[in-house]
């Protein structure tokens, strides 16, 4: 049984490509190093003039004061991807007050 030289070279190239693909996917390890999922960290608040604040108040809208503590608490999570850590994050997350806030937002938006 004689193997053609070109067939042997093609088989070696295919094996190298497959081995490289396997190594690539095996070395892509998890990158779960984030401890906070803040989305708005680069945004700066817009300062409203007194006239603009009066218009908002006349429309029944209020300006939030400072950071929302509940939103900040929801954004802090454990950096581990272990099942126990994820379960602990879920158990510690209080989502019961989100419906009330959603209704308040809908009421604010329906008045515009």
C-alpha positions in Angstrom: 0.0 0.0 0.0 1.6 3.2 -1.2 0.5 6.6 0.0 0.8 9.4 -2.5 3.1 12.3 -1.2 0.4 14.9 -1.9 -2.2 13.0 0.0 0.1 12.7 2.9 0.8 16.4 3.0 -2.9 17.2 2.7 -3.7 14.9 5.6 -1.0 16.5 7.8 -2.4 20.0 7.0 -5.9 18.9 7.9 -4.7 17.4 11.2 -2.8 20.6 12.0 -5.9 22.7 11.3 -8.1 20.5 13.4 -5.6 20.4 16.3 -5.3 24.2 16.1 -9.1 24.6 16.2 -9.4 22.3 19.2 -6.6 24.2 21.1 -8.3 27.5 20.3 -11.6 26.4 21.7 -10.0 24.8 24.8 -7.9 27.9 25.6 -10.8 30.3 25.4 -11.4 29.9 29.1 -14.1 31.9 30.9 -13.6 35.6 31.2 -15.9 36.3 34.2 -13.8 38.8 36.0 -16.3 41.6 36.1 -17.7 42.5 39.5 -20.1 45.2 38.4 -22.3 45.5 35.3 -22.8 49.2 35.4 -23.9 50.4 32.0 -24.0 54.1 32.8 -20.5 54.6 34.3 -19.4 56.9 31.4 -22.5 59.0 31.3 -22.6 62.3 33.0 -25.9 63.8 34.1 -27.3 66.9 32.3 -27.7 69.9 34.5 -31.2 71.5 34.0 -31.8 75.2 34.3 -34.3 76.4 36.9 -36.8 77.1 34.0 -36.5 73.5 32.7 -37.0 72.1 36.3 -40.1 74.2 36.7 -41.5 72.9 33.4 -40.9 69.3 34.5 -42.5 69.9 37.8 -45.5 71.6 36.1 -45.9 68.4 34.0 -45.9 66.3 37.2 -42.4 64.9 36.6 -39.8 64.8 39.3 -36.0 64.9 39.0 -34.3 62.0 40.6 -31.9 63.0 43.3 -28.5 61.2 43.1 -28.0 57.6 42.4 -30.7 55.0 42.6 -29.6 52.7 45.5 -31.7 49.8 44.3 -30.3 50.0 40.7 -26.8 50.0 42.1 -27.5 47.0 44.3 -28.8 45.1 41.3 -25.7 45.7 39.3 -23.2 44.3 41.8 -22.7 40.5 41.3 -20.1 37.9 42.2 -17.2 37.5 39.8 -17.4 33.7 40.0 -19.1 31.6 37.4 -19.7 28.7 39.8 -23.2 27.5 40.1 -23.3 28.2 43.9 -22.2 31.8 43.3 -24.8 32.4 40.6 -27.5 30.8 42.9 -26.4 33.1 45.8 -26.7 36.2 43.5 -30.2 35.1 42.4 -31.3 34.5 46.0 -30.0 37.8 47.2 -31.6 39.8 44.3 -34.9 41.5 45.4 -37.1 42.0 42.3 -40.3 42.5 44.1 -40.2 46.3 43.8 -39.5 46.5 40.1 -43.2 46.3 39.1 -44.0 49.4 41.1 -41.2 51.3 39.5 -42.2 50.2 36.1 -45.7 51.5 36.7 -44.3 54.8 37.8 -42.2 55.0 34.7 -45.2 54.2 32.5 -47.2 56.9 34.3 -44.5 59.4 33.7 -44.2 58.5 30.1 -47.9 58.5 29.4 -48.1 62.1 30.5 -45.7 63.3 27.8 
